Amino acid sequence: MSLHALEDLDDALDATRAFLWPIDRSRWIKLAVVVFFVGGPGANLNAFQFNVPAGDGTPPGGLPAPPGGLPTPGGVGPNVLFVVGAVVAAALLIALALLFVGSVMEFVLVESLRREEVLLRRFWAAHWRRGARLFGFRLVVGLLVFGSAAVLAVLFLLPVVVDVTPGPAPPVGGASIVALLLLVPVVFVLALVVGLVNGFTTVFVVPIMILDECGVLDGWRRLWPTITARPWQYLAYAVASFVLSIVGGVLVAILLGVAALVLLIPFGILGAVGLLLLTTVPPFGVGVLALVVLLFVLSLFAVAALVQVPVVTYLRYYALLVLGDVDADLDLVADRRAAIRAADSGGTGGAGT
């Protein structure tokens, strides 16, 4: 039995080369915008912990607390909490907005590869509703994962932090290690399953949603019989795609590192000017330094999106080719596949004559 995941490696490279070469500046910039949201940076939300001292309210030193509690210096306590809450809320809104835009851009990317042209506004208008469905699916899956992890953590770690048994409390260190050892494999399996579901939804279900004009669950109903009929094809794809993603990530990191070193030359000069102004005109110097740092970070984001264009294009073409080989009725790039294989056949025939 031939494995399409191996056969399509070269075909995906040929498809990527045909789509991106010769370089069309407009196409690359548009694809960079799409890639920024599809494979761009995510939002990390930090957990804030507030430790409340136990006891009768007597502060260190044995002096009783004044009525109404201890005063906060300058009365800034509530203001600080308000600012922290506002920052967290803003971060959540930004993360949700990025998740929604990224979900719609998944359809824009696949449609661009299918049509072999990048029309941002047209493809966005055609698929934003399906993108909203994908956004809802991803959000539900994320909440389920977060809730499951929280429940597992509580079940395993609650006996460690709360003494629920009579008599002397057991050693906390040993219980923590045992709970952690029991929790790690469960979390690993959960992460693996969720990763496969999210990955297959992105690379296989999204094309089916475009082809059949359906929702996420209907797309999974269409995909699932092909998985059960040819599980080894999808397993081979999952392994090959994982390896290719690592290789692509390393290449992107190397190129981004080289670009960062190149960008440090002009921005370093501007930063030196800002430091000089900082010693003479401090407010103006601070403004210049802040602007230099902001422009440097934005430049790195732009370069990262550009260098990821061929990697993301290759990986997505690869998935589309595998999907079409497994089930010809789900082939979104039939014309490009036929052109590539006709060229390969012609080249082979010419070499043999």
DOLO-229866 format. One record per residue (C-alpha): residue in one letter; y, x, z; residue number from 0. Coordinates in steps of 0.05 Angstrom, whole numbers, plus 5000, padded with zeros to 4 digits. Each point is the difference from the previous one (the first is absolute). Example, Ala and Ser with C-alpha at 12.3 -4.5 7.8 and 13.67 -1.06 7.14 Angstrom:
REM residues 2
+-----+------+------+------+-----+
| res |    Y |    X |    Z |   n |
+-----+------+------+------+-----+
|   A | 4910 | 5246 | 5156 |   0 |
|   S | 5069 | 5027 | 4987 |   1 |
+-----+------+------+------+-----+
REM end
This chain:
REM residues 353
+-----+------+------+------+-----+
| res |    Y |    X |    Z |   n |
+-----+------+------+------+-----+
|   M | 5000 | 5000 | 5000 |   0 |
|   S | 5067 | 5029 | 4979 |   1 |
|   L | 5057 | 4998 | 5050 |   2 |
|   H | 5065 | 4975 | 4971 |   3 |
|   A | 5037 | 5035 | 5056 |   4 |
|   L | 4980 | 5067 | 4969 |   5 |
|   E | 5006 | 4980 | 4928 |   6 |
|   D | 5071 | 4973 | 5008 |   7 |
|   L | 5029 | 5064 | 5030 |   8 |
|   D | 5019 | 5029 | 4933 |   9 |
|   D | 5019 | 4933 | 4970 |  10 |
|   A | 5049 | 4988 | 5056 |  11 |
|   L | 5031 | 5068 | 4986 |  12 |
|   D | 5007 | 4983 | 4926 |  13 |
|   A | 5031 | 4932 | 5016 |  14 |
|   T | 5049 | 5032 | 5048 |  15 |
|   R | 5020 | 5052 | 4949 |  16 |
|   A | 5010 | 4948 | 4946 |  17 |
|   F | 5043 | 4958 | 5046 |  18 |
|   L | 5044 | 5055 | 5029 |  19 |
|   W | 5004 | 5050 | 4943 |  20 |
|   P | 5046 | 5016 | 4966 |  21 |
|   I | 5046 | 4992 | 5059 |  22 |
|   D | 5044 | 4939 | 4996 |  23 |
|   R | 5054 | 5008 | 5053 |  24 |
|   S | 5012 | 4925 | 5007 |  25 |
|   R | 4926 | 4986 | 5008 |  26 |
|   W | 4990 | 5054 | 5052 |  27 |
|   I | 5060 | 4978 | 5041 |  28 |
|   K | 4976 | 4927 | 5000 |  29 |
|   L | 4930 | 5022 | 5019 |  30 |
|   A | 5029 | 5043 | 5055 |  31 |
|   V | 5034 | 4938 | 5029 |  32 |
|   V | 4934 | 4962 | 4998 |  33 |
|   V | 4961 | 5058 | 5029 |  34 |
|   F | 5051 | 5009 | 5056 |  35 |
|   F | 4982 | 4930 | 5026 |  36 |
|   V | 4927 | 5001 | 4981 |  37 |
|   G | 4983 | 5068 | 5029 |  38 |
|   G | 5065 | 5017 | 5036 |  39 |
|   P | 5014 | 5013 | 5073 |  40 |
|   G | 4982 | 4947 | 5052 |  41 |
|   A | 5032 | 4981 | 5065 |  42 |
|   N | 4972 | 5027 | 5065 |  43 |
|   L | 5015 | 4957 | 5060 |  44 |
|   N | 4999 | 5037 | 5067 |  45 |
|   A | 4975 | 4965 | 5062 |  46 |
|   F | 5048 | 5001 | 5058 |  47 |
|   Q | 4971 | 4999 | 5070 |  48 |
|   F | 5040 | 4981 | 5061 |  49 |
|   N | 4971 | 5022 | 5067 |  50 |
|   V | 5017 | 4954 | 5058 |  51 |
|   P | 4990 | 5032 | 5069 |  52 |
|   A | 4955 | 4963 | 5048 |  53 |
|   G | 5019 | 4988 | 5072 |  54 |
|   D | 5050 | 4961 | 5042 |  55 |
|   G | 5061 | 5021 | 4961 |  56 |
|   T | 5018 | 5058 | 5046 |  57 |
|   P | 5025 | 5059 | 4959 |  58 |
|   P | 4981 | 5072 | 5015 |  59 |
|   G | 5031 | 5026 | 5064 |  60 |
|   G | 4986 | 4937 | 5040 |  61 |
|   L | 5067 | 4967 | 4990 |  62 |
|   P | 4997 | 4925 | 4986 |  63 |
|   A | 5025 | 4977 | 4933 |  64 |
|   P | 5066 | 4963 | 5001 |  65 |
|   P | 5000 | 4926 | 4987 |  66 |
|   G | 4992 | 4985 | 4926 |  67 |
|   G | 4962 | 5065 | 4987 |  68 |
|   L | 5023 | 5070 | 4982 |  69 |
|   P | 5063 | 5003 | 4958 |  70 |
|   T | 4993 | 5030 | 4931 |  71 |
|   P | 5050 | 5055 | 4984 |  72 |
|   G | 5057 | 4971 | 4961 |  73 |
|   G | 4963 | 4934 | 4993 |  74 |
|   V | 4967 | 5022 | 4935 |  75 |
|   G | 4928 | 4979 | 5017 |  76 |
|   P | 5000 | 4932 | 4965 |  77 |
|   N | 5039 | 5029 | 4942 |  78 |
|   V | 4949 | 5054 | 4989 |  79 |
|   L | 4943 | 4950 | 5001 |  80 |
|   F | 5038 | 4957 | 4951 |  81 |
|   V | 5010 | 5059 | 4953 |  82 |
|   V | 4927 | 5020 | 5005 |  83 |
|   G | 4979 | 4928 | 4985 |  84 |
|   A | 5047 | 4996 | 4941 |  85 |
|   V | 4974 | 5066 | 4972 |  86 |
|   V | 4927 | 4977 | 5007 |  87 |
|   A | 5016 | 4933 | 4967 |  88 |
|   A | 5037 | 5035 | 4943 |  89 |
|   A | 4941 | 5048 | 4991 |  90 |
|   L | 4952 | 4941 | 4997 |  91 |
|   L | 5043 | 4964 | 4948 |  92 |
|   I | 5005 | 5063 | 4958 |  93 |
|   A | 4925 | 5011 | 5004 |  94 |
|   L | 4986 | 4928 | 4979 |  95 |
|   A | 5050 | 5005 | 4943 |  96 |
|   L | 4967 | 5064 | 4975 |  97 |
|   L | 4931 | 4968 | 5006 |  98 |
|   F | 5023 | 4941 | 4959 |  99 |
|   V | 5034 | 5041 | 4946 | 100 |
|   G | 4940 | 5047 | 4997 | 101 |
|   S | 4953 | 4941 | 4992 | 102 |
|   V | 5039 | 4973 | 4941 | 103 |
|   M | 5005 | 5070 | 4970 | 104 |
|   E | 4924 | 5004 | 4999 | 105 |
|   F | 5001 | 4946 | 4946 | 106 |
|   V | 5058 | 5033 | 4964 | 107 |
|   L | 4961 | 5065 | 4997 | 108 |
|   V | 4936 | 4969 | 4973 | 109 |
|   E | 5038 | 4958 | 4950 | 110 |
|   S | 5037 | 5062 | 4977 | 111 |
|   L | 4935 | 5037 | 4987 | 112 |
|   R | 4971 | 4939 | 4967 | 113 |
|   R | 5059 | 4990 | 4953 | 114 |
|   E | 5016 | 5075 | 4995 | 115 |
|   E | 5073 | 4986 | 5014 | 116 |
|   V | 5039 | 4996 | 5065 | 117 |
|   L | 5044 | 4938 | 5005 | 118 |
|   L | 5019 | 4994 | 5073 | 119 |
|   R | 5039 | 4935 | 5000 | 120 |
|   R | 4954 | 4963 | 4953 | 121 |
|   F | 4936 | 5021 | 5035 | 122 |
|   W | 5031 | 4987 | 5069 | 123 |
|   A | 5021 | 4929 | 4979 | 124 |
|   A | 4931 | 4987 | 4972 | 125 |
|   H | 4960 | 5023 | 5060 | 126 |
|   W | 5043 | 4995 | 5063 | 127 |
|   R | 4962 | 4938 | 5023 | 128 |
|   R | 4934 | 5036 | 4995 | 129 |
|   G | 5032 | 5059 | 5035 | 130 |
|   A | 5020 | 4953 | 5056 | 131 |
|   R | 4927 | 4979 | 5006 | 132 |
|   L | 4978 | 5072 | 5003 | 133 |
|   F | 5054 | 5013 | 5052 | 134 |
|   G | 4973 | 4943 | 5043 | 135 |
|   F | 4928 | 5025 | 4992 | 136 |
|   R | 5020 | 5071 | 5021 | 137 |
|   L | 5040 | 4973 | 5058 | 138 |
|   V | 4942 | 4957 | 5026 | 139 |
|   V | 4951 | 5058 | 4993 | 140 |
|   G | 5048 | 5046 | 5036 | 141 |
|   L | 5009 | 4951 | 5057 | 142 |
|   L | 4925 | 4989 | 5005 | 143 |
|   V | 4988 | 5075 | 5004 | 144 |
|   F | 5055 | 5010 | 5051 | 145 |
|   G | 4975 | 4941 | 5042 | 146 |
|   S | 4927 | 5024 | 4996 | 147 |
|   A | 5020 | 5070 | 5020 | 148 |
|   A | 5041 | 4973 | 5058 | 149 |
|   V | 4943 | 4956 | 5024 | 150 |
|   L | 4950 | 5057 | 4996 | 151 |
|   A | 5047 | 5046 | 5037 | 152 |
|   V | 5010 | 4949 | 5055 | 153 |
|   L | 4925 | 4986 | 5007 | 154 |
|   F | 4983 | 5074 | 5006 | 155 |
|   L | 5061 | 5026 | 5037 | 156 |
|   L | 5017 | 4943 | 5048 | 157 |
|   P | 4947 | 5021 | 5051 | 158 |
|   V | 5030 | 5070 | 4999 | 159 |
|   V | 5071 | 4980 | 5017 | 160 |
|   V | 4983 | 4940 | 5044 | 161 |
|   D | 4951 | 5005 | 5058 | 162 |
|   V | 4957 | 4937 | 4993 | 163 |
|   T | 4942 | 5023 | 5043 | 164 |
|   P | 4996 | 4998 | 5076 | 165 |
|   G | 4997 | 5064 | 5038 | 166 |
|   P | 5027 | 5068 | 4981 | 167 |
|   A | 5028 | 5006 | 4930 | 168 |
|   P | 4957 | 5039 | 4950 | 169 |
|   P | 5026 | 5065 | 4971 | 170 |
|   V | 5051 | 4983 | 4946 | 171 |
|   G | 4989 | 5061 | 4957 | 172 |
|   G | 4926 | 4988 | 4987 | 173 |
|   A | 5010 | 4926 | 4986 | 174 |
|   S | 5056 | 5016 | 4951 | 175 |
|   I | 4956 | 5049 | 4962 | 176 |
|   V | 4942 | 4950 | 4996 | 177 |
|   A | 5046 | 4944 | 4977 | 178 |
|   L | 5031 | 5045 | 4948 | 179 |
|   L | 4932 | 5022 | 4973 | 180 |
|   L | 4979 | 4927 | 4994 | 181 |
|   L | 5065 | 4980 | 4967 | 182 |
|   V | 5005 | 5055 | 4948 | 183 |
|   P | 4940 | 4979 | 4956 | 184 |
|   V | 5021 | 4927 | 5002 | 185 |
|   V | 5070 | 5017 | 4978 | 186 |
|   F | 4973 | 5046 | 4947 | 187 |
|   V | 4955 | 4947 | 4969 | 188 |
|   L | 5057 | 4949 | 5004 | 189 |
|   A | 5048 | 5048 | 4966 | 190 |
|   L | 4948 | 5015 | 4945 | 191 |
|   V | 4988 | 4926 | 4985 | 192 |
|   V | 5074 | 4983 | 5000 | 193 |
|   G | 5015 | 5060 | 4957 | 194 |
|   L | 4948 | 4979 | 4948 | 195 |
|   V | 5025 | 4928 | 5001 | 196 |
|   N | 5073 | 5021 | 4992 | 197 |
|   G | 4982 | 5052 | 4947 | 198 |
|   F | 4957 | 4953 | 4958 | 199 |
|   T | 5052 | 4945 | 5007 | 200 |
|   T | 5053 | 5046 | 4972 | 201 |
|   V | 4962 | 5033 | 4943 | 202 |
|   F | 4952 | 4944 | 4980 | 203 |
|   V | 5023 | 4932 | 5026 | 204 |
|   V | 5072 | 5009 | 4977 | 205 |
|   P | 4979 | 5009 | 4927 | 206 |
|   I | 4955 | 4939 | 5006 | 207 |
|   M | 5058 | 4960 | 5028 | 208 |
|   I | 5041 | 5019 | 4939 | 209 |
|   L | 4943 | 4986 | 4952 | 210 |
|   D | 4978 | 4933 | 5030 | 211 |
|   E | 5068 | 4980 | 5028 | 212 |
|   C | 4969 | 4987 | 5068 | 213 |
|   G | 5010 | 5016 | 5073 | 214 |
|   V | 4971 | 5056 | 5043 | 215 |
|   L | 4940 | 4961 | 5026 | 216 |
|   D | 4983 | 4974 | 4931 | 217 |
|   G | 5006 | 5070 | 4974 | 218 |
|   W | 4950 | 5024 | 5053 | 219 |
|   R | 4953 | 4943 | 4981 | 220 |
|   R | 5002 | 5025 | 4928 | 221 |
|   L | 4991 | 5073 | 5020 | 222 |
|   W | 4945 | 4991 | 5052 | 223 |
|   P | 4943 | 4981 | 4952 | 224 |
|   T | 5013 | 5064 | 4961 | 225 |
|   I | 4996 | 5041 | 5064 | 226 |
|   T | 4934 | 4969 | 5022 | 227 |
|   A | 4972 | 5007 | 4929 | 228 |
|   R | 5020 | 5074 | 4993 | 229 |
|   P | 5013 | 5028 | 5069 | 230 |
|   W | 4986 | 5072 | 4980 | 231 |
|   Q | 5056 | 4998 | 4948 | 232 |
|   Y | 5051 | 4980 | 5053 | 233 |
|   L | 4972 | 5049 | 5051 | 234 |
|   A | 5006 | 5057 | 4950 | 235 |
|   Y | 5071 | 4978 | 4984 | 236 |
|   A | 5018 | 4998 | 5074 | 237 |
|   V | 4975 | 5071 | 5011 | 238 |
|   A | 5031 | 5028 | 4937 | 239 |
|   S | 5066 | 4964 | 5013 | 240 |
|   F | 5002 | 5028 | 5071 | 241 |
|   V | 4990 | 5071 | 4974 | 242 |
|   L | 5051 | 4990 | 4944 | 243 |
|   S | 5051 | 4973 | 5050 | 244 |
|   I | 4993 | 5062 | 5043 | 245 |
|   V | 5007 | 5046 | 4940 | 246 |
|   G | 5060 | 4961 | 4975 | 247 |
|   G | 5031 | 5001 | 5069 | 248 |
|   V | 4993 | 5075 | 5004 | 249 |
|   L | 5032 | 5010 | 4931 | 250 |
|   V | 5057 | 4954 | 5018 | 251 |
|   A | 5011 | 5037 | 5066 | 252 |
|   I | 5002 | 5067 | 4964 | 253 |
|   L | 5049 | 4976 | 4947 | 254 |
|   L | 5043 | 4967 | 5053 | 255 |
|   G | 5001 | 5064 | 5041 | 256 |
|   V | 5022 | 5040 | 4939 | 257 |
|   A | 5054 | 4949 | 4985 | 258 |
|   A | 5024 | 5002 | 5072 | 259 |
|   L | 5008 | 5075 | 4996 | 260 |
|   V | 5039 | 4994 | 4936 | 261 |
|   L | 5044 | 4945 | 5029 | 262 |
|   L | 5014 | 5043 | 5061 | 263 |
|   I | 5042 | 5047 | 4958 | 264 |
|   P | 5057 | 4953 | 4982 | 265 |
|   F | 4994 | 4958 | 5063 | 266 |
|   G | 4997 | 5063 | 5042 | 267 |
|   I | 5066 | 5023 | 4970 | 268 |
|   L | 5031 | 4932 | 5014 | 269 |
|   G | 4972 | 5003 | 5070 | 270 |
|   A | 5032 | 5068 | 5011 | 271 |
|   V | 5067 | 4970 | 4978 | 272 |
|   G | 4989 | 4944 | 5050 | 273 |
|   L | 4986 | 5050 | 5056 | 274 |
|   L | 5063 | 5038 | 4982 | 275 |
|   L | 5041 | 4936 | 5002 | 276 |
|   L | 4967 | 4982 | 5066 | 277 |
|   T | 5033 | 5061 | 5032 | 278 |
|   T | 5068 | 4984 | 4972 | 279 |
|   V | 5003 | 4924 | 4991 | 280 |
|   P | 4942 | 4973 | 5042 | 281 |
|   P | 5004 | 4926 | 4979 | 282 |
|   F | 5002 | 5017 | 4926 | 283 |
|   G | 4945 | 5052 | 5009 | 284 |
|   V | 4955 | 4949 | 5034 | 285 |
|   G | 5011 | 4951 | 4943 | 286 |
|   V | 4984 | 5053 | 4948 | 287 |
|   L | 4936 | 5021 | 5036 | 288 |
|   A | 4977 | 4928 | 5007 | 289 |
|   L | 5013 | 4987 | 4926 | 290 |
|   V | 4962 | 5063 | 4980 | 291 |
|   V | 4940 | 4981 | 5042 | 292 |
|   L | 5000 | 4929 | 4972 | 293 |
|   L | 5004 | 5023 | 4928 | 294 |
|   F | 4945 | 5052 | 5012 | 295 |
|   V | 4953 | 4947 | 5028 | 296 |
|   L | 5016 | 4951 | 4944 | 297 |
|   S | 4987 | 5056 | 4949 | 298 |
|   L | 4933 | 5014 | 5031 | 299 |
|   F | 4981 | 4926 | 4997 | 300 |
|   A | 5020 | 4998 | 4926 | 301 |
|   V | 4961 | 5063 | 4984 | 302 |
|   A | 4939 | 4974 | 5039 | 303 |
|   A | 5001 | 4935 | 4959 | 304 |
|   L | 5006 | 5038 | 4935 | 305 |
|   V | 4943 | 5049 | 5014 | 306 |
|   Q | 4956 | 4943 | 5022 | 307 |
|   V | 5009 | 4963 | 4934 | 308 |
|   P | 4943 | 5035 | 4962 | 309 |
|   V | 4954 | 4999 | 5061 | 310 |
|   V | 5009 | 4926 | 5013 | 311 |
|   T | 4996 | 4983 | 4926 | 312 |
|   Y | 4935 | 5039 | 4993 | 313 |
|   L | 4968 | 4968 | 5062 | 314 |
|   R | 5019 | 4930 | 4978 | 315 |
|   Y | 4976 | 5010 | 4928 | 316 |
|   Y | 4936 | 5028 | 5029 | 317 |
|   A | 4988 | 4937 | 5041 | 318 |
|   L | 5017 | 4954 | 4941 | 319 |
|   L | 4951 | 5038 | 4955 | 320 |
|   V | 4944 | 4995 | 5052 | 321 |
|   L | 5013 | 4926 | 5010 | 322 |
|   G | 4997 | 4987 | 4925 | 323 |
|   D | 4936 | 5040 | 4992 | 324 |
|   V | 4966 | 4963 | 5057 | 325 |
|   D | 5021 | 4932 | 4972 | 326 |
|   A | 5028 | 4996 | 4930 | 327 |
|   D | 5032 | 4932 | 5016 | 328 |
|   L | 5045 | 5035 | 5050 | 329 |
|   D | 5025 | 5054 | 4953 | 330 |
|   L | 5076 | 5003 | 4999 | 331 |
|   V | 5005 | 5064 | 4959 | 332 |
|   A | 4949 | 4985 | 4946 | 333 |
|   D | 5046 | 5024 | 4944 | 334 |
|   R | 5015 | 5066 | 5033 | 335 |
|   R | 4926 | 5010 | 5018 | 336 |
|   A | 4980 | 4987 | 4927 | 337 |
|   A | 5053 | 5048 | 4974 | 338 |
|   I | 4978 | 5055 | 5047 | 339 |
|   R | 4926 | 4993 | 4986 | 340 |
|   A | 5012 | 4994 | 4925 | 341 |
|   A | 5040 | 5065 | 5002 | 342 |
|   D | 4944 | 5033 | 5041 | 343 |
|   S | 4947 | 4976 | 4950 | 344 |
|   G | 5042 | 5025 | 4942 | 345 |
|   G | 5011 | 5067 | 5032 | 346 |
|   T | 4926 | 5007 | 5016 | 347 |
|   G | 4980 | 4979 | 4930 | 348 |
|   G | 5049 | 5048 | 4968 | 349 |
|   A | 4974 | 5058 | 5042 | 350 |
|   G | 4929 | 4987 | 4981 | 351 |
|   T | 5011 | 4996 | 4924 | 352 |
+-----+------+------+------+-----+
REM end
